[in-house]
Amino acid sequence: MQRIAAWHAAPDSAVACPVCDAQGLTVLDRSARPYAEWYVLVCNACGLEHTLQIPMAPLTPPIE
């Protein structure tokens, strides 16, 4: 999740692979907001191809 946060902070900068630390991790955002965030992580250096799903919290009504 740290690599995704780094990608969000600077989408045009190179991000290191979480497995081999090679620069150039590809992050694809396939999210289905507001239900979940889905990211595809691909590293050409080590062959990583992984999908990460992060559930999002349900919306709660305001407290009166």
VMD Tcl script that draws the C-alpha trace (Angstrom):
set ca {
  {0.00 0.00 0.00}
  {3.02 2.29 0.50}
  {3.89 1.95 -3.20}
  {0.34 2.88 -4.18}
  {0.50 5.92 -1.87}
  {3.79 6.94 -3.53}
  {2.18 6.54 -6.95}
  {-0.81 8.66 -5.87}
  {1.52 11.38 -4.56}
  {3.57 11.55 -7.79}
  {1.93 9.58 -10.63}
  {4.60 10.63 -13.16}
  {7.52 9.49 -10.98}
  {9.04 6.01 -11.00}
  {7.81 3.75 -8.21}
  {9.90 0.84 -6.90}
  {8.55 -2.70 -7.03}
  {7.55 -4.06 -3.58}
  {9.18 -7.42 -4.41}
  {12.49 -6.64 -6.14}
  {12.83 -2.85 -5.54}
  {13.41 -2.21 -9.26}
  {12.20 1.20 -10.42}
  {9.37 1.28 -12.92}
  {6.46 -0.47 -11.21}
  {3.32 -0.01 -13.29}
  {0.22 0.81 -11.24}
  {-3.18 0.65 -12.91}
  {-6.21 2.00 -11.05}
  {-9.22 -0.26 -11.72}
  {-11.24 1.01 -8.76}
  {-15.00 0.69 -8.45}
  {-15.57 3.60 -6.12}
  {-17.35 4.04 -3.72}
  {-17.20 0.29 -3.01}
  {-13.54 -0.65 -3.31}
  {-10.19 0.42 -4.67}
  {-8.58 -2.07 -7.08}
  {-5.00 -1.69 -8.25}
  {-3.06 -3.82 -10.70}
  {0.68 -3.89 -9.97}
  {3.04 -5.01 -12.74}
  {6.84 -5.21 -12.64}
  {8.69 -6.17 -15.81}
  {11.93 -6.77 -13.90}
  {10.72 -9.62 -11.68}
  {7.45 -10.60 -13.36}
  {5.14 -9.41 -10.59}
  {1.50 -9.27 -11.69}
  {-0.77 -8.73 -8.71}
  {-4.17 -7.20 -8.08}
  {-4.75 -5.50 -4.75}
  {-8.29 -4.84 -3.51}
  {-8.86 -2.33 -0.71}
  {-12.45 -2.21 0.63}
  {-13.79 1.25 1.29}
  {-15.81 2.07 4.38}
  {-19.55 2.41 3.85}
  {-21.00 5.88 3.92}
  {-22.57 6.66 7.27}
  {-25.46 9.04 7.79}
  {-24.68 12.21 9.74}
  {-25.29 12.11 13.47}
  {-27.99 14.54 14.51}
}
mol new
graphics top color blue
foreach p $ca { graphics top sphere $p radius 0.5 }
foreach p [lrange $ca 0 end-1] q [lrange $ca 1 end] { graphics top cylinder $p $q radius 0.2 }
display resetview
